[in-house]
Structure formats: structure tokens, C-alpha cells
Amino acid sequence: MSDVPVIPLVDIGLGNSTYLVDLGDGRALAVDPSRDLRGVQAAAAARGLRVVYSAETHLHADFVSGSVQLAANGAQVLASAAGGRSFAHRGLADHDEVDLGGLTLKALTTPGHTAEHLSYLLLDGATSLGLFTGGSLLVGAAARTDLAGAERTEELARAQYRSLQRLAQLPDSTLVYPTHGAGSFCSAPPGAERTSSIGAEKATNPYLAAPDEDAFVAMLLASLGSYPPYFDHLGEINRRGPVLLGTTPALRPLSVDQVMELQEQGAQIVDARHPVDFAAGHVPGSLSIALRPVFATWLGWLADSERPVIIVRSPEQDPEDIVWAAAKVGFDALAGELDGGFPAWKNSAAAATGSLIEAGRLVSGTEASAALVDIRQASEYAAGHVVGARNLELGELADHLAELPAGPLVVMCGHGERAMSAASILQRAGRTGVAVLDGGPADWMQAAGRGLETGR
């Protein structure tokens, strides 16, 4: 059975991979499934498979797990015995083996990213078919260790060093299947590769090349950037077991009057339309988060999961994509959507607008004298930014509004989506004279005929 297929199912927005393993007899194993099981279900159905096992490498902080839902459909959940999960599962310790019916799944304790982290070695007899490393060994990296609090960050970084050294002792031919990949805020670097091998990582991964534990810890701690606030509570939701959703929850249609009433009571309006549409007109006070692969991340980062959310979308945007993206980051109670979309609002109530400008106007137009705020992540800014731009990450903007200079502002990101989110936050806070750069640093370079600055 050495040709058992391992099928990666990549969530580009969250930067993670779920793996579906065909066990060869009509059954399948899922590794680290998210709550949005549509990809798993479609891949299994296409191959005539039934998911009978769901293995969790760790208590995930960046998405709500789908294992409880798979268990409700008849799967057995495999997870660390040290994780304290309060739902039915088979608790595993170091070297424990699970007979999958011809294949074996062997648990290896690899603490670091979390204290109860497991990696799983898939075996056909004595032959290794792959290693599921979760948030331990990544392609070209090792996952962050600060999610359990600052007081445990260094302790877990040292545990991460020992875990990676342990995995490096496996044969070079062992295939590596991490959960976290490019785009994950769990410290995966950018890059197209999402799977690897022990030999390739030993040859190229800078964390495996660290000369000693102290050097590894210093390198890992220096790499830690910001992360969304929902990371601080999803682990506990996954430990308890999330509420079962089953079928896709419906977005209840809300009239303009109902939206107004709910907004007055504290509901948030999230506008999922393209930034161009948002700039042309939107519900006053709404938050722009364009529906794209990273919608879930920015919804979880910028909106309050304790307050009702009302969605405004374009007719061509699939409500299922919005609902499942929200559910993946713990937003279960969407109040509904504006019935008829923004046109319904425009026909009945006053609307707000935004300003979207071309790079040429930033160089030589009236906006050239405006203060420029780059709201990308610090690492993106350091890699190359417009001369004179100030960096204030989008996720921190709402807490630092008082630090922004008075007068006109131009906000920018890489393409415009995050910048429009920033503009909507500023507008909601009462700032006027805010424009969004349509594009990013490359567009400014072309218009200005000069290069970017690097560093902080």
C-alpha cells in the first residue's frame, strides 16, 4: 500500500492544509480539518470515500476545528491525551499507534507550537508514507510559540527546538505534511511549497541549521509578528468542542429598517463588496472587508465576535462562502444580510462614500501633500515601502487612531483591499479627508519613477 494517496486540501486564506488520506478500502483519514468541511466532503465524495478518522495535531488557534462535526458523522477523533479536550476522542501519547486497517498512525509528541502538540507518522508496516507535522516542522520554518502567553514563549521555543531535532532523526526520504503554510499567521514564510521531506528541510530550513538551542530560540523569537486577537480564544473553543452547525446556516434577509434598528442596538455592518463598490457608496458606519480568500482572517481581526454582524454583499457573491468563512473563526451568530444589498439601502436612506485614487495623484496630484499610512504587516513594510510612508498595521489601527497626524490621509496596502478596510475604520471614527491608494508600492514606483525604501 506504499502508493496510498495523501490529498492536500489547501485553505489559501488561512494558509493551512487539511490532508485527506485514502486508506484503500473506501475509508479515509482527515488530518486537521477545519469547520468548513466542504472541501473534505467534496474530495471524499469524488473518490467514494467515507471519513472514519479525524486526527488533530494540536489545539488550533487560527481556525475552528471540524473534527467534532466529523465525529457527529461517525468518525473517531484522534488527538493528544494531554490536550484536555472535553468531547469524545481517543487520547494518544508518545509512540501510541492506531491501526487504520492495514496502515498505522503513530503519534510522536512534538511540543512547541502548543504544549500538547502531536505529529503523526503514517506507516505501512515499517515503511513510512509520510509525517503530519501540524505546527511543528514547517516548510522552511517552525511555527510560533507565543500563543500560550508571553510567560511561556521561550519555554515552548526550547521545546520546539527539541521537537524539530527529534523529527530530523527520521529518514531523509520521509515526506513532510505540515498544516501551517504560506499565509498562516502561525509563522510560515511566504512561498509556494506546502509539503516537503525531512531531507529537503535538513538541507534548506534555517531552523534546522541553527547551531544550538539558544541560536534557534533567538531566531524563532525574532520572527514573531502580530496575530489576530481571535487566536487568543479559539484554542479553548476547540478544547471544549465547537457548536455543531451541520448544514450551512442561512443569512436571514433584513430590511433597511431592521438593519437601522440593529445598528442602533450595537450590531456591526460588514460590507463584503469590492473596494471600488464600497467607495462608490456604502451604509454609513460599515466596515469594508472584501470577500476574498483572507476574508475570514480580517473578519476575525477587525470585527467583534461578541456583537451581531450584518452582511452587505453583491449579488454574485455566494452567501455560503461568507457564512463558512465567519464560522471558521468563531463568528456563529451572523444576524443576517441587507435584503436587496446596497441598492436597497441607497433607495431608502442616506449613504456614505469613499475616495479611491490612482498612484499618479499620490505623486503629483492634490493628495501628494497628504500623510501616507502603510497598513501592511511590519515585515511587508520592511521589505519595501513608499518613501515617507508611516507603518501602522491594519490590525492595530483602531487602537492607535490618536497617533495619526491631523489633515488629509492616504492609506495603502499591497492592492487596496486592506487599505479600504482601514479607511472604513477611520471614517467610522469620524476622520474626513481619507483616500485609498488603488494599488500598491509597485504602482507608486511606476508613477514616481523611483525605488522603494526598505527597513523600519
C-alpha positions in Angstrom: 0.0 0.0 0.0 3.0 2.3 -0.4 1.1 4.3 -3.0 -1.6 5.4 -0.6 -2.6 8.9 -1.7 -2.4 11.8 0.6 -4.6 14.6 -0.8 -3.8 18.2 0.4 -6.8 20.5 0.7 -5.4 24.0 0.9 -7.2 26.9 2.6 -5.2 29.7 0.9 -6.8 32.4 3.0 -5.9 31.0 6.4 -2.6 29.5 5.0 -3.4 26.0 6.2 -3.7 22.5 4.7 -6.1 19.7 5.7 -5.0 16.3 4.5 -7.3 13.5 3.3 -5.7 10.1 3.4 -7.3 7.3 1.2 -7.0 4.2 3.4 -7.6 2.0 0.4 -10.8 0.3 1.4 -13.4 3.1 0.9 -12.4 4.8 4.2 -10.4 7.9 4.8 -8.5 9.8 7.5 -8.7 13.5 7.7 -5.8 15.4 9.4 -6.5 18.9 10.9 -9.9 19.6 9.2 -11.4 23.0 9.6 -15.0 23.7 10.4 -15.7 24.4 6.7 -15.8 20.8 5.6 -17.0 21.4 2.1 -13.5 20.7 0.6 -13.1 17.5 2.6 -16.6 16.3 1.7 -16.1 17.0 -2.0 -12.7 15.3 -2.2 -14.1 12.3 -0.3 -17.2 12.1 -2.4 -15.1 12.3 -5.6 -13.2 9.2 -4.5 -16.1 7.3 -3.0 -14.6 7.6 0.5 -16.1 7.8 4.0 -14.1 9.8 6.6 -13.8 7.5 9.6 -10.9 9.1 11.4 -10.1 12.7 12.2 -6.6 13.4 13.6 -5.8 16.7 15.3 -2.2 17.7 15.7 -2.9 20.4 18.2 -5.5 22.7 19.7 -5.8 25.2 16.8 -5.8 28.9 17.5 -6.3 30.1 13.9 -9.4 28.2 13.0 -12.3 26.3 14.5 -11.8 22.5 14.0 -14.1 20.3 12.0 -13.4 17.2 14.0 -16.5 17.4 16.2 -18.7 17.6 13.1 -16.9 14.6 11.5 -17.4 12.7 14.8 -21.1 13.5 14.6 -21.0 11.9 11.2 -19.4 8.7 12.6 -15.6 9.5 12.6 -13.3 8.7 15.5 -11.3 11.7 16.7 -7.6 11.1 17.4 -5.8 13.8 19.5 -3.3 14.3 22.3 -4.3 12.8 25.6 -2.6 15.9 27.2 -4.9 18.3 25.4 -7.8 18.1 27.9 -10.5 18.0 25.2 -13.9 17.7 26.7 -15.5 15.9 23.8 -15.3 12.2 22.8 -11.9 11.3 21.3 -9.2 8.8 21.5 -6.4 10.3 23.6 -2.9 9.5 22.3 0.6 9.7 24.0 4.1 9.4 22.6 4.6 6.2 20.5 0.9 5.2 20.7 -0.2 3.6 17.5 -3.7 3.4 15.8 -4.5 0.6 13.5 -6.2 2.1 10.5 -6.9 -1.2 8.9 -3.7 -2.1 7.1 -2.0 1.2 7.8 -0.8 2.5 11.1 -0.8 6.0 12.5 2.0 6.5 15.1 1.9 9.5 17.5 5.0 11.5 18.2 5.0 14.2 20.9 6.3 17.4 19.4 5.5 20.2 21.9 6.4 23.8 20.9 3.7 25.4 18.9 1.4 24.2 21.6 2.3 22.3 24.7 0.2 19.2 23.8 1.3 19.1 20.1 1.5 15.7 18.3 2.9 14.8 14.9 1.7 11.7 13.2 3.8 9.2 11.3 1.8 7.2 8.7 3.2 3.7 8.3 2.7 0.8 6.0 4.4 -1.9 8.1 7.9 -0.5 8.6 7.6 1.8 5.6 6.9 5.5 6.3 4.3 7.0 4.0 4.5 10.5 5.5 4.7 12.7 8.5 1.9 15.1 9.5 3.7 17.8 11.4 0.9 20.3 12.1 2.6 23.3 13.6 5.9 21.7 14.4 8.3 21.4 11.4 7.0 23.6 8.6 8.4 24.1 5.0 11.4 26.4 5.7 10.3 27.3 9.2 9.0 26.4 12.6 5.6 27.6 13.9 5.4 30.4 16.5 5.4 29.5 20.2 3.9 32.6 21.8 0.2 31.7 21.6 0.1 30.4 25.2 1.2 33.7 26.6 4.4 35.7 26.9 5.4 33.8 30.1 5.6 30.5 28.2 7.0 31.7 24.8 10.7 30.9 25.5 9.9 27.6 27.3 7.9 26.4 24.3 10.5 27.7 21.8 13.0 25.5 23.5 10.6 22.6 23.3 10.1 23.4 19.6 13.9 23.1 19.1 13.9 19.6 20.7 10.9 18.6 18.7 12.4 19.6 15.4 15.6 17.9 16.3 13.7 14.7 17.0 11.9 14.8 13.7 15.2 15.4 11.9 16.3 12.0 13.0 13.7 10.4 10.7 14.9 9.1 7.3 15.6 11.8 4.8 13.0 10.3 2.4 10.2 10.8 4.9 7.6 13.1 3.3 6.5 16.1 5.5 2.9 17.3 5.5 2.6 20.5 7.7 -0.7 22.1 8.5 0.5 25.6 8.5 1.9 27.0 5.3 2.4 30.3 3.4 -0.2 32.9 4.5 -0.6 31.5 8.0 0.0 33.8 10.9 1.5 30.9 12.8 4.8 31.9 11.3 5.0 30.1 8.0 7.2 32.1 5.5 5.9 33.1 2.0 6.4 30.5 -0.7 4.6 28.1 -3.0 5.7 24.9 -1.4 3.4 23.4 1.2 4.9 19.9 1.6 8.5 18.7 1.8 10.7 15.9 3.1 13.0 15.5 6.1 16.0 15.5 3.8 14.9 18.7 2.0 14.3 20.5 5.3 17.6 19.4 6.7 19.2 20.9 3.6 17.3 24.2 3.4 15.4 25.0 6.7 17.3 27.7 8.6 15.8 26.5 11.9 17.2 23.0 11.4 20.6 24.7 10.6 20.7 26.6 13.9 24.0 25.7 15.6 22.4 25.2 19.0 19.3 25.6 21.1 20.0 29.2 22.1 20.6 30.3 18.5 17.3 28.6 17.5 15.4 30.3 20.2 16.8 33.7 19.3 15.9 33.2 15.6 12.4 32.0 16.4 11.6 34.8 18.8 12.9 37.4 16.4 10.5 36.1 13.8 7.3 36.6 15.8 5.0 39.2 14.3 1.4 40.2 15.2 -1.5 37.9 15.0 -5.3 38.2 15.1 -7.0 38.5 18.5 -9.2 35.6 17.9 -6.1 33.4 18.2 -6.4 34.0 22.0 -9.7 32.2 22.4 -10.2 29.7 19.6 -7.9 27.2 21.3 -10.3 27.0 24.2 -13.3 26.7 21.8 -11.5 23.7 20.1 -10.7 22.2 23.5 -14.4 22.3 24.6 -15.6 21.4 21.1 -17.4 23.9 18.9 -21.1 24.1 18.4 -22.3 21.8 15.7 -23.5 23.6 12.6 -24.3 20.7 10.2 -25.7 22.3 7.1 -24.8 25.8 6.1 -26.6 28.4 8.3 -28.8 30.8 6.4 -28.2 34.5 6.1 -31.6 35.9 7.2 -32.8 38.8 4.9 -33.1 42.1 6.8 -35.0 45.1 5.7 -33.4 48.5 5.7 -35.5 49.4 8.8 -34.3 46.3 10.6 -30.7 47.0 9.7 -31.0 50.5 11.1 -32.6 49.2 14.3 -30.0 46.6 14.8 -27.2 49.0 14.1 -28.5 51.4 16.7 -28.5 48.5 19.2 -24.8 47.8 18.5 -24.8 45.5 15.5 -21.8 45.7 13.1 -22.3 46.0 9.4 -19.6 44.3 7.3 -19.5 45.1 3.7 -18.1 42.2 1.7 -18.2 44.0 -1.7 -15.2 45.0 -3.8 -13.4 48.2 -2.6 -14.5 50.1 -5.8 -18.1 49.4 -4.9 -17.6 50.3 -1.3 -16.0 53.6 -2.3 -18.9 54.4 -4.7 -21.4 54.1 -1.8 -22.0 52.2 1.4 -24.0 52.1 4.6 -22.6 54.7 7.0 -20.5 53.2 9.7 -19.9 49.9 7.9 -16.7 48.0 7.9 -15.2 47.1 4.5 -13.8 43.6 4.4 -13.8 42.4 0.7 -14.8 38.8 0.2 -11.6 37.0 -0.9 -9.6 34.1 0.5 -8.4 36.1 3.5 -11.9 37.3 4.4 -12.1 35.1 7.5 -8.8 36.4 8.9 -9.8 40.0 8.6 -13.3 39.5 9.8 -11.9 37.8 12.9 -9.2 40.5 13.3 -11.4 43.7 12.8 -14.9 42.8 13.9 -16.1 41.9 17.4 -17.3 38.3 17.7 -19.5 39.3 20.7 -21.6 41.7 18.7 -24.1 40.8 15.9 -22.8 41.1 12.4 -24.9 42.2 9.4 -23.5 41.4 5.9 -23.8 43.6 2.8 -22.8 41.7 -0.3 -23.0 41.8 -4.1 -25.5 39.5 -5.9 -22.7 37.4 -7.4 -21.1 36.8 -4.0 -22.0 33.4 -2.6 -23.5 33.7 0.9 -22.2 30.2 1.8 -18.7 31.5 1.3 -19.3 34.3 3.8 -21.1 32.1 6.3 -18.4 29.4 6.4 -15.6 31.9 6.5 -17.2 33.5 9.5 -17.8 30.1 11.2 -14.1 29.1 10.7 -13.1 32.0 13.0 -15.9 31.6 15.6 -18.5 34.0 14.2 -21.5 31.8 14.6 -24.2 34.4 15.1 -24.5 36.4 12.0 -27.6 38.5 12.3 -28.3 38.3 8.6 -27.8 40.3 5.4 -29.2 43.5 4.0 -32.1 42.3 1.8 -31.6 43.7 -1.7 -28.0 44.7 -0.9 -26.7 48.2 -1.0 -29.1 49.3 -3.8 -32.0 48.8 -1.3 -30.3 51.0 1.2 -29.5 53.7 -1.3 -33.1 53.9 -2.3 -34.3 54.4 1.3 -31.5 56.0 3.3 -28.5 58.3 3.2 -25.3 56.7 2.0 -21.6 57.4 2.6 -18.8 57.3 0.0 -15.1 56.8 -0.1 -12.2 58.0 -2.2 -10.1 55.7 -4.3 -7.1 57.4 -6.1 -4.6 56.3 -8.7 -0.9 56.3 -7.9 -0.2 59.3 -10.1 -2.4 61.5 -7.9 -0.3 60.5 -4.9 2.8 61.5 -6.7 1.8 64.8 -8.3 -1.9 65.4 -7.6 -3.6 67.2 -4.7 -3.0 64.1 -2.5 0.8 64.4 -2.8 0.9 66.5 0.4 -1.3 64.1 2.4 0.3 61.9 5.1 0.7 58.4 3.8 -0.1 55.5 6.1 1.0 52.0 5.0 -1.2 49.5 6.9 0.5 46.3 5.8 2.3 43.9 8.3 5.6 45.2 9.6 7.5 42.5 7.6 5.8 43.6 4.4 6.6 47.3 5.1 10.3 46.5 5.9 10.7 44.6 2.6 9.8 47.7 0.6 7.6 50.8 1.1 6.9 54.2 -0.4 9.3 56.9 0.7 7.9 58.8 3.6 5.1 56.3 4.4 4.4 55.6 8.0 3.7 52.0 9.0 0.7 51.2 11.2 -0.6 47.7 10.9 -4.3 47.4 10.0 -5.0 45.1 13.0 -3.7 47.8 15.3 -5.2 50.8 13.6 -8.3 51.2 15.8 -6.2 51.3 18.9 -3.8 54.0 17.6 -6.1 56.5 15.8 -4.9 59.3 18.1 -1.3 58.9 16.8 -2.2 59.7 13.2 -1.5 63.3 12.1 -4.3 65.7 11.5 -5.2 66.6 8.0 -5.6 64.6 4.8 -4.5 60.9 4.9 -3.9 58.4 2.1 -3.9 54.8 3.3 -2.3 52.0 1.2 -1.6 48.3 1.3 -0.5 45.9 -1.4 -3.5 46.1 -3.6 -6.2 48.2 -2.0 -8.5 45.8 -0.1 -6.9 46.2 3.4 -6.5 49.9 2.8 -10.2 50.2 2.2 -10.8 48.4 5.5 -8.5 50.9 7.1 -10.4 53.8 5.5 -13.7 52.4 6.7 -12.3 52.3 10.3 -11.1 55.8 10.0 -14.4 57.0 8.6 -16.3 55.3 11.3 -14.1 57.1 13.9 -15.1 60.4 12.3 -12.0 61.1 10.2 -12.5 63.0 7.0 -10.2 63.6 4.1 -9.2 60.0 3.9 -8.3 58.4 0.5 -7.2 54.9 -0.5 -4.4 54.2 -3.0 -5.8 52.0 -5.8 -2.9 49.6 -6.0 0.3 49.2 -4.0 4.0 50.0 -3.9 4.7 48.8 -7.4 2.1 51.2 -8.8 3.7 54.1 -6.9 7.2 53.1 -8.2 5.9 53.2 -11.7 4.2 56.6 -11.3 7.1 58.2 -9.3 10.0 56.7 -11.3 11.9 55.9 -8.1 12.5 52.9 -5.9 11.2 51.9 -2.5 12.7 52.3 0.9 13.5 49.2 3.0 13.7 48.6 6.7 11.8 50.1 9.5 
